[in-house]
Amino acid sequence: MRHLVLGGTGTVGSLVVSGLLEKGEKVKVLTRTAERAKSLPKGVEPVIGDLTKPETYDGIFRDYDSLFLLTANGPSDLLEGLAAVAEARRTKARRVVHLSIHDVEKGLDAPHFASKIAVEAALKDGGLDWTILRPNNFYQNDHWFKDAILQYGVYPQPLGGAGVSRVDTRDIGEAAVRALTEPGHSRKTYTLAGPDPLTGEACAKAFADALGKKVAYAGDDLDAWAKTMAPYLPSWAVFDYRLMYDMFQKKGLKATPAQLEETRAIVGHAPRRFADFVKECAAAWK
């Protein structure tokens, strides 16, 4: 089967690409520039195009069977997602696997949550063979906080105290490959979550234990978080993620036992634990 991967150069998409290649599948990856295409793994066919430019759609959506649909968070997220669904319908894709968000309905006011809801609805209404994957917050996001953790002894992600069932991106990649290549996942939605509901304090403690040094949680003050992030993130991202973290703090994003069973079913094994991920980080960072 020929797979077209959208978002194939990112954290999750690159794992999907490598997983498909390991299974001997044919893989095409969308990239905006020929220069970026040079960094793709051997065996991948680059497709140059841009989902914000409809004039490139004919070149993107051709000679493929299944579509992995991942759109990066940003101002054009909704446009790109809906365009991909429309083009998949026009070109009669045999299967579409969409990366959404765990319990996405909890974050209706956050733009990147709302865009996923619209894409899910378009898929279900479009007569396509779809599978929706709904991952929680990624463990691997913590790589962004390496300097804060090591240099300042601070864990800065304002997850709050309600609990978030964070997940390893390797589990997401494995789930996507299975959904793209195996039968039995048609018109099914799967939560992808880790086994332990994590708080900001728990994440800080896990890094402190693994590193053998003091690591304090920066706290739940979202005004302070926004000021700290302003030099590093575009203003739209600060606005968007602040709304997400506010939801985490007030509602949590914890997986139910049934949702954890969904994760095990599509990944094919028990989800990876956060403590093990942190130990890997500590070993690499030391």
Secondary structure, 3 states (H helix, E strand, C coil): CEEEEECCCCHHHHHHHHHHHHCCCEEEEEECCHHHHCCCCCCEEEEECCCCCHHHHHHHCCCCCEEEECCCCCCCHHHHHHHHHHHHHHCCCCEEEEECCCCHHHHCCCHHHHHHHHHHHHHHHCCCCEEEEEECCEHHHHHHHHHHHHHHCEECCCCCCCCECCECHHHHHHHHHHHHHCCCCCCEEEEECCCCCECHHHHHHHHHHHHCCCCEECCCCHHHHHHHHCCCCCHHHHHHHHHHHHHHHHHCECCCHHHHHHHHHHHCCCCCCHHHHHHHHHHHHC
